[in-house]
Amino acid sequence: MTDIAANTPPNDTLLTKIKVFLDLIKFEHTIFALPFAYLGTVLAAGGLPTFHQFFWVTVAMASARTFAFAVNRYVDRRFDATNPRTSKRPSVTGRITPQLMIAFAVISLILLAISAALLSPLALILFPGALIFLIGYSYTKRFTVLCHWVLGFTDGLAAIGGWIAVRGSIFTAADLPAWLLMLAVMFWIGGFDLLYASQDVEHDKKEGLYSWPSRFGIANALFVAKISHILTILVLIVLGITYPLGWPYWLGVMIAAGLLAYENSLVKPDDLSKMNQAFFQMNSYVAVTLFIGTFVALLV
């Protein structure tokens, strides 16, 4: 009876379930995507966007990430159950039921649709296309080692969305900065997802998943992560020249390059003990640094 009681999910209140769900999807990590959505808006506006644009871009990005992670935790719960690193997640233990994950996903989807409609007609037109990636990236690990960059591309859509919210366009020559910013995000997030996936090599091999580290080894994955982050900086350099942007932007890019170099130095093939510091701390610093540098450059 004791074992049964220990494994029975607590009878949480709704507020507690919401808190547990937000912890499950690491809602605080929205900070990784939000600065790039804001970058898209300030670059498109050449400075400050309107409060309407700022507010609904914030709602849209938070909703998009919540939706994507709710779907991810739902579709991956079988794999999470067999992975020692994730086997205690509430989505595995039953503290957050599949029905509740779906409910949160639907609520987030509705908020995302409302945000798109209020921001731009083009945003609403492209909304179904964004859903393909928000849902589909969770399945890519089942069939391609490019899953890390698919995740990066999906997050990079935040920059595209921020740009569209202000300009209402994305397919003209004048929209090149938005695409460059999206590419920078794709390589950046693809790179640090390679680092993070290095923790699950044995599990991914056992389950037949197509993560890059499980297919080519940790040492190779860490090398490719460095290349991906070098490409991030190169694309940011092209963005700074193309826009063009002043010295605060270049200072931000230099600091970001240093942070990425330090991030990669923390993780070694035979020592992944500093993964949390590399993943959670450094990446939040990179995102905020680039946003501040770009925003100040636009103001001065």
C-alpha positions in Angstrom: 0.0 0.0 0.0 2.9 2.4 0.8 4.4 2.0 -2.7 1.0 2.6 -4.3 0.5 5.7 -2.3 4.0 7.0 -3.1 3.3 6.6 -6.9 -0.1 8.2 -6.8 -0.1 11.7 -8.2 -1.1 14.3 -5.6 -4.6 15.8 -5.8 -3.4 19.3 -6.8 -5.5 22.4 -7.1 -5.8 24.0 -10.5 -3.3 26.8 -9.5 -0.8 24.1 -8.5 -1.3 22.2 -11.7 -0.7 25.4 -13.7 2.5 26.0 -11.7 3.6 22.4 -12.3 2.8 22.7 -16.0 4.8 25.9 -16.4 7.7 24.2 -14.6 7.3 21.2 -16.9 7.7 23.4 -20.1 10.3 25.6 -18.4 8.3 28.7 -19.1 11.0 30.9 -17.8 13.2 29.9 -20.8 10.9 31.9 -23.0 13.6 34.5 -22.4 15.6 32.6 -25.1 13.1 33.4 -27.8 11.5 36.7 -26.7 14.6 38.9 -27.3 14.8 37.7 -30.9 11.1 38.4 -31.4 11.7 41.9 -30.0 14.8 42.2 -32.2 12.5 41.6 -35.2 10.1 44.3 -34.0 12.7 47.0 -33.3 14.7 46.3 -36.5 11.4 46.5 -38.5 10.4 49.7 -36.7 13.9 51.3 -36.7 13.4 51.8 -33.0 10.5 51.4 -30.6 7.4 49.6 -31.9 4.0 50.6 -30.7 2.7 49.4 -27.4 0.0 47.3 -29.3 2.8 45.6 -31.4 5.0 45.0 -28.3 2.2 43.6 -26.2 0.8 41.2 -28.9 4.2 40.1 -30.0 4.9 39.2 -26.4 1.6 37.3 -26.1 2.2 35.5 -29.4 5.8 34.4 -28.6 4.9 33.2 -25.1 1.8 31.4 -26.5 3.8 29.8 -29.4 6.5 28.5 -27.1 3.9 27.2 -24.6 2.0 25.5 -27.3 5.1 23.9 -28.9 6.4 22.6 -25.5 3.0 21.3 -24.5 2.9 19.3 -27.7 6.5 18.2 -27.3 5.9 16.9 -23.7 2.7 15.1 -24.9 4.2 13.3 -27.9 7.5 12.5 -26.2 6.2 11.2 -23.0 7.0 7.6 -23.9 10.6 8.5 -24.6 10.8 10.7 -21.5 9.7 7.7 -19.4 12.7 5.6 -20.5 15.2 8.4 -20.1 16.7 8.6 -16.6 17.2 12.4 -17.1 13.5 13.0 -17.8 11.7 10.0 -16.2 10.5 12.2 -13.2 8.8 14.8 -15.3 5.1 15.4 -14.3 4.1 14.4 -17.8 5.6 10.9 -17.1 4.5 10.5 -13.5 0.9 11.4 -14.2 0.9 14.6 -12.2 0.1 16.4 -15.4 -2.2 14.2 -17.4 -2.2 14.0 -21.2 -5.7 15.6 -21.3 -4.4 18.6 -19.3 -1.4 19.0 -21.6 -3.8 19.0 -24.6 -6.0 21.6 -22.8 -3.0 23.9 -22.2 -1.9 23.5 -25.8 -5.4 24.4 -27.1 -5.5 27.5 -24.9 -2.1 28.6 -26.1 -3.1 27.9 -29.7 -6.2 30.2 -29.3 -4.1 33.0 -27.8 -1.5 32.6 -30.6 -4.3 32.8 -33.3 -5.8 35.9 -31.7 -2.3 37.5 -31.5 -1.6 36.8 -35.2 -5.0 38.2 -36.2 -4.5 41.4 -34.2 -0.9 42.0 -35.4 -1.0 41.7 -39.2 -3.1 40.1 -42.0 0.0 38.4 -43.2 0.7 37.0 -39.8 -2.7 35.3 -39.8 -2.2 34.0 -43.4 1.1 32.4 -42.4 -0.2 31.1 -39.1 -1.0 27.6 -40.4 2.6 27.3 -41.8 4.0 28.2 -38.4 1.9 25.5 -36.8 3.5 22.9 -39.0 6.9 23.6 -37.4 5.6 24.2 -33.9 4.0 20.7 -34.0 6.3 19.0 -36.4 9.7 19.7 -34.8 8.9 17.3 -32.0 8.7 14.4 -34.4 11.9 15.2 -36.4 14.1 13.4 -33.9 12.4 10.2 -35.0 13.8 10.4 -38.6 16.6 13.0 -39.1 19.8 14.1 -37.4 18.9 17.6 -38.6 16.3 17.9 -35.8 18.5 20.3 -33.9 18.4 22.9 -36.6 14.7 22.3 -37.3 14.2 23.3 -33.6 16.5 26.3 -34.3 14.5 27.3 -37.4 11.2 27.0 -35.4 12.6 29.3 -32.7 13.9 31.6 -35.4 10.3 32.1 -36.6 10.0 34.4 -33.6 12.2 36.9 -35.3 10.2 36.6 -38.5 7.0 37.1 -36.6 8.3 40.2 -34.8 9.2 41.7 -38.2 5.9 40.9 -39.8 4.1 42.4 -36.8 5.6 45.8 -37.7 6.2 45.7 -41.5 3.4 43.4 -42.6 5.7 41.9 -45.2 8.5 39.3 -45.3 9.0 38.4 -49.0 10.6 41.7 -50.4 14.3 42.6 -50.6 13.8 45.1 -47.8 12.9 42.2 -45.5 16.4 40.6 -45.7 17.3 41.6 -42.1 14.5 39.4 -40.8 15.7 36.4 -42.7 19.3 37.0 -41.5 18.1 37.2 -37.9 16.2 34.0 -38.3 19.3 32.2 -39.7 21.3 33.5 -36.7 18.8 32.1 -34.3 18.6 28.8 -36.2 22.4 28.2 -36.0 22.6 29.5 -32.4 19.8 27.2 -31.0 20.8 24.3 -33.2 24.3 24.6 -31.7 23.3 24.6 -28.1 20.7 21.9 -28.7 23.6 19.7 -29.9 25.3 20.3 -26.6 22.2 19.5 -24.6 21.4 16.3 -26.6 24.9 15.0 -25.7 23.5 14.1 -22.3 21.1 11.5 -23.9 23.4 9.6 -26.2 22.8 6.1 -24.7 19.1 6.6 -24.4 18.7 7.9 -27.9 20.7 4.9 -29.3 18.5 2.5 -27.3 15.3 4.1 -28.6 16.6 4.5 -32.2 16.3 8.3 -32.2 18.2 10.4 -34.7 20.0 12.9 -32.5 23.4 14.0 -34.0 25.4 13.0 -30.9 23.9 9.5 -30.8 24.6 9.0 -34.5 28.1 10.6 -34.7 29.4 10.7 -31.1 29.7 13.4 -28.5 33.1 14.7 -29.7 31.8 15.2 -33.2 28.6 16.9 -31.9 30.6 19.3 -29.8 32.7 20.2 -32.8 29.6 20.8 -35.0 28.1 22.9 -32.2 31.2 25.2 -32.4 30.8 25.4 -36.2 27.1 26.2 -35.8 27.9 29.0 -33.3 30.6 30.4 -35.6 28.0 30.6 -38.3 25.7 32.4 -35.9 28.3 35.2 -35.4 29.0 35.3 -39.2 25.3 35.8 -40.0 25.1 38.5 -37.3 28.0 40.3 -38.9 26.3 40.2 -42.3 23.1 41.5 -40.6 25.0 44.4 -39.0 26.5 45.4 -42.4 23.3 44.9 -44.3 20.9 46.9 -42.0 23.4 48.8 -41.2 23.9 49.1 -37.4 26.2 51.1 -35.3 28.9 50.4 -32.7 26.6 49.3 -29.8 25.4 46.4 -32.0 29.0 45.4 -32.8 29.9 45.5 -29.1 26.9 43.2 -28.4 28.0 40.8 -31.2 31.5 40.7 -29.7 30.2 40.0 -26.2 27.9 37.3 -27.6 30.8 35.7 -29.5 32.7 35.6 -26.2 29.8 34.1 -24.4 29.3 31.4 -27.0 33.0 30.6 -27.0 32.9 30.2 -23.2 29.7 28.1 -23.4 31.4 25.7 -25.7 34.5 25.5 -23.5 32.4 24.4 -20.6 31.3 21.1 -22.2 33.8 18.4 -23.1 33.3 14.9 -24.5 34.3 13.3 -21.2 32.8 15.9 -18.9 29.2 17.1 -19.3 28.9 18.2 -15.7 28.7 22.0 -16.5 25.9 21.5 -19.0 23.3 23.5 -17.0 25.7 26.5 -16.7 26.4 26.3 -20.4 22.8 25.8 -21.5 20.7 27.9 -19.1 23.0 30.8 -18.1 25.1 31.5 -21.1 22.3 31.3 -23.6 20.1 33.8 -21.7 23.0 36.2 -21.6 23.6 35.8 -25.3 19.9 36.6 -26.1 19.7 39.6 -23.8 23.1 41.0 -24.8 22.2 41.0 -28.5 18.9 42.6 -27.9 20.4 45.4 -25.8 23.2 46.0 -28.3 20.8 46.2 -31.2 18.2 48.4 -29.5 20.8 50.9 -28.3 22.3 51.0 -31.8 18.9 51.9 -33.2 18.4 54.6 -30.6 21.8 56.3 -31.1 
